[in-house]
Amino acid sequence: MSFPVKTIALTVGVLLVLGLVTVGSFRAGRIYQGRENSAELASIQAALQFNHLQTFDEIESDLERGCDDVGLEVAKNGVDEELNLAMAVRVS
């Protein structure tokens, strides 16, 4: 049983178009997801930076008032939190 050349060419063409559409949609999805992740990451980093600035202001205020022990305790707590976060990220 032989198929006409037109039928074979049409079948190959349709499969090629479907393959290109599949690859194109996959790539578009990855690009879109990358943009979404990038915006979310920037937001998280901004929040973390703001929290660090607040902590540094608190330490500076404690030191200016002569509360060295309190400032040192806040700094140690900050270091502990950063180490715990780093360990949690490394584990996951």
N, CA, C and O atoms as a GROMACS GRO file, in nm:
protein
  368
    1MET      N    1   0.085  -0.117   0.000
    1MET     CA    2   0.000   0.000   0.000
    1MET      C    3   0.089   0.123   0.000
    1MET      O    4   0.170   0.140   0.091
    2SER      N    5   0.077   0.205  -0.097
    2SER     CA    6   0.159   0.325  -0.105
    2SER      C    7   0.070   0.448  -0.092
    2SER      O    8  -0.043   0.453  -0.139
    3PHE      N    9   0.127   0.547  -0.026
    3PHE     CA   10   0.055   0.673  -0.006
    3PHE      C   11   0.101   0.772  -0.111
    3PHE      O   12   0.217   0.770  -0.152
    4PRO      N   13   0.012   0.858  -0.155
    4PRO     CA   14   0.054   0.960  -0.252
    4PRO      C   15   0.153   1.055  -0.187
    4PRO      O   16   0.151   1.078  -0.066
    5VAL      N   17   0.239   1.110  -0.269
    5VAL     CA   18   0.342   1.203  -0.223
    5VAL      C   19   0.279   1.324  -0.154
    5VAL      O   20   0.333   1.375  -0.056
    6LYS      N   21   0.166   1.370  -0.204
    6LYS     CA   22   0.098   1.485  -0.145
    6LYS      C   23   0.057   1.456  -0.001
    6LYS      O   24   0.073   1.541   0.087
    7THR      N   25   0.006   1.339   0.024
    7THR     CA   26  -0.039   1.301   0.158
    7THR      C   27   0.080   1.294   0.254
    7THR      O   28   0.071   1.340   0.367
    8ILE      N   29   0.188   1.236   0.209
    8ILE     CA   30   0.308   1.226   0.292
    8ILE      C   31   0.363   1.365   0.321
    8ILE      O   32   0.398   1.395   0.435
    9ALA      N   33   0.371   1.449   0.219
    9ALA     CA   34   0.422   1.585   0.238
    9ALA      C   35   0.334   1.663   0.333
    9ALA      O   36   0.384   1.736   0.419
   10LEU      N   37   0.202   1.650   0.319
   10LEU     CA   38   0.109   1.721   0.407
   10LEU      C   39   0.124   1.672   0.551
   10LEU      O   40   0.123   1.752   0.644
   11THR      N   41   0.137   1.542   0.570
   11THR     CA   42   0.154   1.486   0.704
   11THR      C   43   0.283   1.535   0.768
   11THR      O   44   0.285   1.574   0.885
   12VAL      N   45   0.390   1.532   0.692
   12VAL     CA   46   0.519   1.581   0.743
   12VAL      C   47   0.510   1.730   0.775
   12VAL      O   48   0.562   1.774   0.878
   13GLY      N   49   0.445   1.805   0.691
   13GLY     CA   50   0.430   1.949   0.715
   13GLY      C   51   0.351   1.978   0.841
   13GLY      O   52   0.388   2.065   0.920
   14VAL      N   53   0.241   1.906   0.860
   14VAL     CA   54   0.158   1.926   0.980
   14VAL      C   55   0.237   1.889   1.105
   14VAL      O   56   0.232   1.962   1.205
   15LEU      N   57   0.309   1.778   1.102
   15LEU     CA   58   0.389   1.738   1.217
   15LEU      C   59   0.500   1.839   1.246
   15LEU      O   60   0.530   1.866   1.362
   16LEU      N   61   0.560   1.893   1.143
   16LEU     CA   62   0.663   1.994   1.160
   16LEU      C   63   0.606   2.120   1.224
   16LEU      O   64   0.666   2.176   1.316
   17VAL      N   65   0.491   2.165   1.176
   17VAL     CA   66   0.426   2.284   1.233
   17VAL      C   67   0.390   2.260   1.379
   17VAL      O   68   0.414   2.347   1.463
   18LEU      N   69   0.333   2.144   1.409
   18LEU     CA   70   0.298   2.112   1.547
   18LEU      C   71   0.422   2.110   1.637
   18LEU      O   72   0.418   2.158   1.750
   19GLY      N   73   0.531   2.055   1.587
   19GLY     CA   74   0.656   2.053   1.663
   19GLY      C   75   0.708   2.192   1.689
   19GLY      O   76   0.752   2.223   1.799
   20LEU      N   77   0.703   2.278   1.587
   20LEU     CA   78   0.750   2.416   1.604
   20LEU      C   79   0.663   2.493   1.703
   20LEU      O   80   0.714   2.570   1.784
   21VAL      N   81   0.533   2.473   1.695
   21VAL     CA   82   0.442   2.540   1.789
   21VAL      C   83   0.470   2.492   1.932
   21VAL      O   84   0.470   2.573   2.025
   22THR      N   85   0.492   2.364   1.949
   22THR     CA   86   0.522   2.309   2.081
   22THR      C   87   0.650   2.367   2.138
   22THR      O   88   0.654   2.411   2.253
   23VAL      N   89   0.755   2.368   2.057
   23VAL     CA   90   0.883   2.423   2.103
   23VAL      C   91   0.870   2.573   2.131
   23VAL      O   92   0.923   2.622   2.231
   24GLY      N   93   0.801   2.644   2.043
   24GLY     CA   94   0.783   2.788   2.063
   24GLY      C   95   0.706   2.820   2.190
   24GLY      O   96   0.742   2.913   2.262
   25SER      N   97   0.600   2.746   2.217
   25SER     CA   98   0.522   2.774   2.337
   25SER      C   99   0.601   2.738   2.463
   25SER      O  100   0.589   2.806   2.565
   26PHE      N  101   0.681   2.633   2.457
   26PHE     CA  102   0.765   2.596   2.570
   26PHE      C  103   0.866   2.707   2.600
   26PHE      O  104   0.884   2.747   2.715
   27ARG      N  105   0.931   2.756   2.496
   27ARG     CA  106   1.029   2.864   2.515
   27ARG      C  107   0.964   2.992   2.567
   27ARG      O  108   1.019   3.058   2.655
   28ALA      N  109   0.847   3.026   2.514
   28ALA     CA  110   0.776   3.146   2.560
   28ALA      C  111   0.738   3.131   2.708
   28ALA      O  112   0.749   3.227   2.785
   29GLY      N  113   0.694   3.013   2.747
   29GLY     CA  114   0.661   2.988   2.887
   29GLY      C  115   0.780   3.002   2.979
   29GLY      O  116   0.769   3.058   3.088
   30ARG      N  117   0.895   2.953   2.935
   30ARG     CA  118   1.016   2.966   3.017
   30ARG      C  119   1.058   3.111   3.031
   30ARG      O  120   1.099   3.154   3.139
   31ILE      N  121   1.048   3.187   2.924
   31ILE     CA  122   1.084   3.330   2.929
   31ILE      C  123   0.991   3.403   3.024
   31ILE      O  124   1.036   3.482   3.108
   32TYR      N  125   0.861   3.378   3.012
   32TYR     CA  126   0.762   3.444   3.098
   32TYR      C  127   0.787   3.408   3.244
   32TYR      O  128   0.784   3.495   3.331
   33GLN      N  129   0.811   3.280   3.271
   33GLN     CA  130   0.834   3.236   3.409
   33GLN      C  131   0.961   3.299   3.464
   33GLN      O  132   0.966   3.337   3.581
   34GLY      N  133   1.063   3.312   3.381
   34GLY     CA  134   1.187   3.376   3.425
   34GLY      C  135   1.165   3.520   3.464
   34GLY      O  136   1.223   3.568   3.562
   35ARG      N  137   1.083   3.591   3.389
   35ARG     CA  138   1.051   3.731   3.423
   35ARG      C  139   0.976   3.740   3.554
   35ARG      O  140   1.003   3.827   3.637
   36GLU      N  141   0.880   3.649   3.573
   36GLU     CA  142   0.803   3.648   3.697
   36GLU      C  143   0.894   3.619   3.816
   36GLU      O  144   0.885   3.686   3.919
   37ASN      N  145   0.981   3.521   3.803
   37ASN     CA  146   1.073   3.487   3.911
   37ASN      C  147   1.168   3.602   3.940
   37ASN      O  148   1.200   3.628   4.056
   38SER      N  149   1.213   3.670   3.837
   38SER     CA  150   1.305   3.781   3.854
   38SER      C  151   1.240   3.894   3.932
   38SER      O  152   1.303   3.952   4.021
   39ALA      N  153   1.115   3.926   3.901
   39ALA     CA  154   1.044   4.033   3.972
   39ALA      C  155   1.021   3.994   4.117
   39ALA      O  156   1.035   4.077   4.207
   40GLU      N  157   0.985   3.869   4.141
   40GLU     CA  158   0.961   3.822   4.277
   40GLU      C  159   1.090   3.823   4.358
   40GLU      O  160   1.091   3.862   4.475
   41LEU      N  161   1.199   3.780   4.296
   41LEU     CA  162   1.328   3.780   4.364
   41LEU      C  163   1.371   3.922   4.400
   41LEU      O  164   1.421   3.945   4.510
   42ALA      N  165   1.352   4.017   4.310
   42ALA     CA  166   1.388   4.156   4.338
   42ALA      C  167   1.307   4.211   4.455
   42ALA      O  168   1.359   4.285   4.538
   43SER      N  169   1.180   4.174   4.462
   43SER     CA  170   1.094   4.219   4.571
   43SER      C  171   1.142   4.162   4.705
   43SER      O  172   1.147   4.233   4.806
   44ILE      N  173   1.175   4.035   4.705
   44ILE     CA  174   1.223   3.971   4.829
   44ILE      C  175   1.355   4.033   4.874
   44ILE      O  176   1.375   4.058   4.992
   45GLN      N  177   1.445   4.056   4.779
   45GLN     CA  178   1.574   4.115   4.814
   45GLN      C  179   1.557   4.257   4.868
   45GLN      O  180   1.629   4.296   4.960
   46ALA      N  181   1.464   4.332   4.814
   46ALA     CA  182   1.439   4.467   4.864
   46ALA      C  183   1.386   4.463   5.007
   46ALA      O  184   1.427   4.543   5.091
   47ALA      N  185   1.295   4.369   5.035
   47ALA     CA  186   1.242   4.354   5.171
   47ALA      C  187   1.352   4.315   5.269
   47ALA      O  188   1.359   4.368   5.380
   48LEU      N  189   1.438   4.222   5.228
   48LEU     CA  190   1.549   4.182   5.315
   48LEU      C  191   1.645   4.297   5.342
   48LEU      O  192   1.692   4.316   5.454
   49GLN      N  193   1.674   4.374   5.238
   49GLN     CA  194   1.764   4.488   5.256
   49GLN      C  195   1.704   4.590   5.352
   49GLN      O  196   1.774   4.646   5.437
   50PHE      N  197   1.574   4.616   5.338
   50PHE     CA  198   1.507   4.709   5.428
   50PHE      C  199   1.514   4.659   5.572
   50PHE      O  200   1.539   4.738   5.663
   51ASN      N  201   1.491   4.530   5.593
   51ASN     CA  202   1.499   4.473   5.728
   51ASN      C  203   1.640   4.484   5.784
   51ASN      O  204   1.658   4.510   5.903
   52HIS      N  205   1.741   4.464   5.699
   52HIS     CA  206   1.879   4.481   5.746
   52HIS      C  207   1.906   4.625   5.786
   52HIS      O  208   1.970   4.650   5.887
   53LEU      N  209   1.857   4.719   5.708
   53LEU     CA  210   1.877   4.860   5.742
   53LEU      C  211   1.811   4.894   5.876
   53LEU      O  212   1.867   4.969   5.956
   54GLN      N  213   1.692   4.840   5.899
   54GLN     CA  214   1.626   4.864   6.028
   54GLN      C  215   1.709   4.807   6.143
   54GLN      O  216   1.722   4.871   6.248
   55THR      N  217   1.765   4.689   6.124
   55THR     CA  218   1.847   4.628   6.228
   55THR      C  219   1.973   4.710   6.252
   55THR      O  220   2.012   4.732   6.367
   56PHE      N  221   2.036   4.756   6.146
   56PHE     CA  222   2.157   4.839   6.161
   56PHE      C  223   2.125   4.970   6.231
   56PHE      O  224   2.204   5.017   6.313
   57ASP      N  225   2.009   5.030   6.200
   57ASP     CA  226   1.967   5.152   6.269
   57ASP      C  227   1.946   5.126   6.418
   57ASP      O  228   1.982   5.209   6.501
   58GLU      N  229   1.888   5.011   6.450
   58GLU     CA  230   1.866   4.974   6.590
   58GLU      C  231   1.999   4.958   6.663
   58GLU      O  232   2.015   5.005   6.776
   59ILE      N  233   2.093   4.892   6.600
   59ILE     CA  234   2.225   4.873   6.661
   59ILE      C  235   2.293   5.008   6.680
   59ILE      O  236   2.350   5.035   6.786
   60GLU      N  237   2.288   5.092   6.577
   60GLU     CA  238   2.350   5.224   6.586
   60GLU      C  239   2.288   5.306   6.700
   60GLU      O  240   2.360   5.371   6.775
   61SER      N  241   2.157   5.302   6.711
   61SER     CA  242   2.088   5.375   6.818
   61SER      C  243   2.130   5.324   6.955
   61SER      O  244   2.155   5.403   7.047
   62ASP      N  245   2.138   5.192   6.970
   62ASP     CA  246   2.180   5.134   7.098
   62ASP      C  247   2.322   5.178   7.134
   62ASP      O  248   2.350   5.210   7.249
   63LEU      N  249   2.411   5.177   7.036
   63LEU     CA  250   2.550   5.215   7.061
   63LEU      C  251   2.562   5.364   7.095
   63LEU      O  252   2.641   5.401   7.181
   64GLU      N  253   2.482   5.449   7.026
   64GLU     CA  254   2.486   5.593   7.055
   64GLU      C  255   2.436   5.624   7.196
   64GLU      O  256   2.481   5.719   7.258
   65ARG      N  257   2.341   5.543   7.246
   65ARG     CA  258   2.288   5.563   7.380
   65ARG      C  259   2.376   5.499   7.486
   65ARG      O  260   2.347   5.510   7.606
   66GLY      N  261   2.482   5.434   7.444
   66GLY     CA  262   2.573   5.371   7.539
   66GLY      C  263   2.528   5.232   7.582
   66GLY      O  264   2.582   5.177   7.678
   67CYS      N  265   2.432   5.176   7.512
   67CYS     CA  266   2.382   5.041   7.544
   67CYS      C  267   2.459   4.938   7.462
   67CYS      O  268   2.404   4.873   7.373
   68ASP      N  269   2.587   4.926   7.493
   68ASP     CA  270   2.672   4.836   7.414
   68ASP      C  271   2.625   4.691   7.421
   68ASP      O  272   2.628   4.620   7.321
   69ASP      N  273   2.582   4.648   7.540
   69ASP     CA  274   2.538   4.509   7.555
   69ASP      C  275   2.414   4.479   7.469
   69ASP      O  276   2.404   4.373   7.408
   70VAL      N  277   2.321   4.576   7.465
   70VAL     CA  278   2.199   4.556   7.386
   70VAL      C  279   2.234   4.553   7.237
   70VAL      O  280   2.184   4.468   7.163
   71GLY      N  281   2.319   4.645   7.194
   71GLY     CA  282   2.361   4.650   7.054
   71GLY      C  283   2.432   4.522   7.013
   71GLY      O  284   2.411   4.470   6.904
   72LEU      N  285   2.518   4.472   7.102
   72LEU     CA  286   2.589   4.348   7.074
   72LEU      C  287   2.492   4.231   7.065
   72LEU      O  288   2.507   4.143   6.979
   73GLU      N  289   2.391   4.228   7.153
   73GLU     CA  290   2.292   4.120   7.151
   73GLU      C  291   2.211   4.123   7.021
   73GLU      O  292   2.184   4.018   6.962
   74VAL      N  293   2.173   4.242   6.976
   74VAL     CA  294   2.098   4.255   6.851
   74VAL      C  295   2.183   4.207   6.733
   74VAL      O  296   2.134   4.137   6.644
   75ALA      N  297   2.312   4.244   6.734
   75ALA     CA  298   2.402   4.201   6.628
   75ALA      C  299   2.419   4.049   6.628
   75ALA      O  300   2.417   3.987   6.522
   76LYS      N  301   2.434   3.989   6.747
   76LYS     CA  302   2.449   3.844   6.756
   76LYS      C  303   2.323   3.773   6.707
   76LYS      O  304   2.330   3.672   6.637
   77ASN      N  305   2.206   3.827   6.744
   77ASN     CA  306   2.080   3.767   6.697
   77ASN      C  307   2.070   3.775   6.545
   77ASN      O  308   2.023   3.682   6.481
   78GLY      N  309   2.115   3.887   6.489
   78GLY     CA  310   2.112   3.902   6.343
   78GLY      C  311   2.202   3.800   6.275
   78GLY      O  312   2.166   3.742   6.173
   79VAL      N  313   2.320   3.779   6.333
   79VAL     CA  314   2.413   3.681   6.277
   79VAL      C  315   2.352   3.541   6.285
   79VAL      O  316   2.361   3.464   6.190
   80ASP      N  317   2.292   3.509   6.399
   80ASP     CA  318   2.228   3.378   6.415
   80ASP      C  319   2.117   3.357   6.313
   80ASP      O  320   2.106   3.250   6.253
   81GLU      N  321   2.034   3.460   6.292
   81GLU     CA  322   1.925   3.450   6.195
   81GLU      C  323   1.979   3.427   6.054
   81GLU      O  324   1.925   3.345   5.980
   82GLU      N  325   2.086   3.498   6.018
   82GLU     CA  326   2.145   3.481   5.885
   82GLU      C  327   2.203   3.341   5.868
   82GLU      O  328   2.190   3.280   5.762
   83LEU      N  329   2.268   3.290   5.972
   83LEU     CA  330   2.324   3.154   5.964
   83LEU      C  331   2.213   3.050   5.953
   83LEU      O  332   2.225   2.955   5.875
   84ASN      N  333   2.106   3.068   6.029
   84ASN     CA  334   1.993   2.974   6.020
   84ASN      C  335   1.930   2.978   5.881
   84ASN      O  336   1.894   2.874   5.825
   85LEU      N  337   1.917   3.097   5.825
   85LEU     CA  338   1.862   3.110   5.690
   85LEU      C  339   1.952   3.043   5.588
   85LEU      O  340   1.904   2.973   5.498
   86ALA      N  341   2.082   3.065   5.601
   86ALA     CA  342   2.177   3.004   5.507
   86ALA      C  343   2.172   2.852   5.517
   86ALA      O  344   2.180   2.783   5.415
   87MET      N  345   2.160   2.800   5.638
   87MET     CA  346   2.152   2.654   5.654
   87MET      C  347   2.022   2.600   5.597
   87MET      O  348   2.021   2.493   5.536
   88ALA      N  349   1.913   2.672   5.616
   88ALA     CA  350   1.783   2.628   5.563
   88ALA      C  351   1.786   2.625   5.410
   88ALA      O  352   1.731   2.534   5.348
   89VAL      N  353   1.848   2.724   5.350
   89VAL     CA  354   1.856   2.730   5.204
   89VAL      C  355   1.946   2.617   5.154
   89VAL      O  356   1.916   2.554   5.053
   90ARG      N  357   2.054   2.591   5.223
   90ARG     CA  358   2.147   2.487   5.182
   90ARG      C  359   2.083   2.349   5.192
   90ARG      O  360   2.108   2.264   5.107
   91VAL      N  361   2.000   2.327   5.294
   91VAL     CA  362   1.936   2.196   5.314
   91VAL      C  363   1.831   2.171   5.208
   91VAL      O  364   1.817   2.058   5.160
   92SER      N  365   1.757   2.275   5.169
   92SER     CA  366   1.649   2.254   5.071
   92SER      C  367   1.697   2.260   4.933
   92SER      O  368   1.619   2.245   4.839
   0.00000   0.00000   0.00000
